[in-house]
Each structure stands twice: as C-alpha cells, then as structure tokens.
Amino acid sequence: MWRRVSRPEDGRVTEIIAGLYMSPPELLAVPGAVALVVARWLPPAARPGVTIAAGAVSVLSAIVLSFVGIRWQMLPVLAGAAVASPFALFPLLRRRTGRPAWRARWWLALPGSVACVGLIATGPVAAWAFPVPVFPEPSGRFAVGTRVVQWTDPRRPETFTADPDDRRTVVVQLWYPARKSPAGTQRAQYLGRTEHEARTVSGALAHGVGLPGFLVDGVPRARTHSVFNAPVADGGGRFPVVLFSPGSGGVRTQNTAWAEELASHGYLVAALDHPYDSAAVVLTDGRTLHTRTASTGDRDEDDKLAAGWTAVRAADLSFVLTQLDRLGRGEIAGPLTGRLDTGRVAVTGHSMGGAAALQAARQDHRFDAVMDMDGYPHGPTSASLHQPTLALTQAITSGTDPHYLPRLTKALELSTATSYRLTIPGAAHLTFMDGPLYLPPVPSIVGSLGRTEGPHVVAATTLAFLDTTLRHEPGDLADVLSAYGDLSVHHPDNG
C-alpha cells in the first residue's frame, strides 16, 4: 500500500507517494498521458469525454510541473502524452468542423499505442529507481536542529596544496536536540546550506562514481527533518558527542538520516567535510574545493596513499574535538555553549572514515568509544585500541577483499576493551549511509534490506552501542546487537 509523507519543500507541493516517490502532479500526469493513448480504443460515445478530460489533466500537470521543476524522470511521460495528443484530438477537431472523423487502421495504430504506453511507463520506473529521498522520521523525543561551522587549525599546514601559508580548514555540520519548531517551518536542505551548494555537492558525488549528474537530480531537491539554527532544546543537560567522518570522496551530509536519529535521542553529532578528500567542500568565502585523492591502480601504492589520507582525517577529528571542547566550555561563543559533554565522546565513520575513526581513537584517548561502519583499517594496527569498539560490516562474500576481515579482526583483538563485530545479513557497503534512500534498490549497490530497513538497522545498532558505552545504560549489549546479525565479541582477556 502507498502512504503519503509530508515533505515541506519551498512552498512546493508537499505530498509525495512513498511507494512510487512521485508528487501528486507527477502522479496525475501518468494516467492523463495513458488516457490520451487509450482514448483511441474506446467506444465512440466515450472517446470525446475521455480525450478532453485526459488532455486537460495532462496540460494542467505540465503547467504545475513547469513551475515546481520537471524532473528528468517525467520527460518520457510528457513525451508520450505529446506524441499521443494529435492522434487523440485530431478526430475531435474534424468532427467539430463537420468533416467525418478519420482513424488509422487498428493494425497500424496498435504498435504506436504500445510504444507510447511503454514510453510513459518508464517515468514511474525511473522515479522509483532514482527518487527524491524521503527521510525517515526521527524516533526520539527531541526535535532536531542543525548548523554548519568552519574552523581552521593554525598549527597544521594544508598538505594538499603547495602554499606554505595555507592552513588546514574543516567544515563541520552539527545536528543537535532542538526545541520543536512552529508548524510550517522550512526544513533543512539536504547536501548543503543552499540549493546551489546542494546541487554542487550532488554533481560532484555523481561525477566521483562516473554517473551523469542528471540521474540524481532529485537528491538536492530533498528536505530533511532538521531545521537550520533551531533553538537548542531546553532541559536534557549536556549532550554526549559523536564525531563522524564520511567515506572516501564522501561528504558531511552523507549520513543525515542516521545523524538526525541520534540527535533526536539527545546526542550531538558533528560530521566533517575533509577538504580535498570529500567530493566537494563549499567554504564560507564561496570557494569550492574538489577532491584530489585518486587511486593509482597499484595495491601497494594505494595502501600507502590511503594510510596518509587516513592520518589527515584522524588529525581532523582530533582538531574538531578540541574545538567542540572549547565550544562546550564557552571559549567559542555559540548557541551550544555549555551544552556539550566532551567527557562522553564517540568517534565513528563510514568506509575510509571508519578507518580514520579507528586511527583517531588509537592516538587520542579523549575518545571514549569508537564505531567503524564497514571501513578497511588503513594505516598501522599495532597500537592497541583502549576504547569499546563496534565494527559494522556488510555481508562477507567471495567478492569481499580477502585482507579486510583478517585486518579488522586483528585490530579488534588488540583492543584492551571489549569490542564487537556485527555482520549484517543483506547489507552492502552503501547500506551504512543515506544511499538506500535515493539509489536504485540493487542488492549489490545498497543491499537487500530495502530503502528504510537498512538505515533503521544502522541507527538501532549504533544507538544501542552509544547508550551502553557513553550513557552506561543497563542491559545486555551483545544480546541487542545479535538480533541484527552475526555477532563476534572480543574480550580483552581472550584476544
């Protein structure tokens, strides 16, 4: 069954059919176009009424879509309606002029009708495969606010540029518990502070994986559940902090659904853009920094490069924790001053970001817990982890890198704290980000858990781990985690 989901979007139509991921004017355009094709095959008495009604619906839908923006998925629908219109309307016009109606022989009209219906049908299929993402409603008791900050580390040179005076700058997006906003308040744009930034980032992400940007043009149209610069929630004390590093070429917003879920449960999530590593980073001065990291194709050389990039990311994470600590103590002014508990901090990341989280935790003992979302542990693994660790992995298959599991297991076994590795059946590498919400539901790409179940599993398992390690809530964590997949527990006394 389809269900309607409210999605505020700049005063545009705010309803979307979750099953087909089509807005009402898009949904109306499809039967209107089909009716124009079918009208030719109806009994003579029914043809005029159906043709006029179908033409009116098609024209009205096209007008509305021209105002709110026509997605590429609707072009074949509109094209099918345009091709069918002359054949549907011409007999009516001839009849009004007193001339006898003319219709092509059925054996000539049938192939054209079938072709038009096939063309129109590609619209809903394409809309389903590449939808405007609909973010799951956060389940916690808090509303969610978000804001973006930019910090420069005066002690670290920027190693990706040749300018000796260039210093490392990071862009950080914060999601935090907020007061409930008035009805009708505009929700935050996905992928950026503005539509221009969202389209810049979306295009860079598509280019990074070799896709034409138009295929994912629905992504920057999306709105999330958070509100930019919403007032911080009253009560709730200080918020535990979770730092997040995205995957290679990834961006700070790639795990927005997950960040909003954690924030609704009372956590502050700080997600980083890593300049020259993230696909595109838009700075406050308007400059856009594109990625300069690229694979060479040589395994040994790529391992060295990845270790270096991971080290830069780990340093970024430690620097941001320092800034958040200053913010929490009032050394940096802002709405969150005095509301952050930097004595309870977890560091996490997806893919290379997971490797960076492991490395940051080894080097910086201010991190109290660490989570690796399907990240290959680049860099040295000899230093022990001293924090509780959760490693989430996709289903291990014959196509999985044979070095991945042994290297990850070694890192966990060297830990002086209890660590957990949870392999989630049906998960793929992109299950651990927002990808299932807007990419084609192909198991090899986003797993087989579906658009909403994958994000739900990732949020539920990480939230259980954080509640246990940072909030020390009672309960059997292993029992909770094992309900979601194949769990291995590494205790420090049996490594």
Buried (B, 14 or more C-beta within 10 A) or exposed (E): EEEEBEBBBEEBBBEBBBEBBBBBBBBBBBBBBBBBBBBBEBEEEEBBEBBBBBBEBBBBBBEBBEEBEBBBBBBBBBBBBBBBBEBBBEBBEEBEEEEEEEBEEEEEBEEBBEBBBEBBBBBBEBBBBBBBBBBBEBEBEBBBBBBBBBBEBEEBBBBBBEEEEEEBBBBBBBBBBBBEBEEEEEBBBBBBBEEEBBBBBBBBBBBBEEBEBEBBBBBBBBBBBBBBEBEBBEEEEBBBBBBBBBBBBBBBBBBBBBBBBBBBBBBBBBBBBBBBBBBBBBEEEEEEBBBEBEEEEEEEEBBEBBBBBBBBBBBBBBBBBBBBBBBBEEEBEBBBBEBBBBEBBBBBBBBBBBBBBBBBBBBBEBBBBBBBBBBBBBBEBEBBBBBBBBBBBBBEEEEEEEEBBEBBBEBBBBBEBBBBBBBBEBBBBBBBBBBBBBBBBEEEBBBBBEBBBBBBBBBBBBBBBBBBBBEEEEEEBBEBBBEBBBBBBBEBEEE
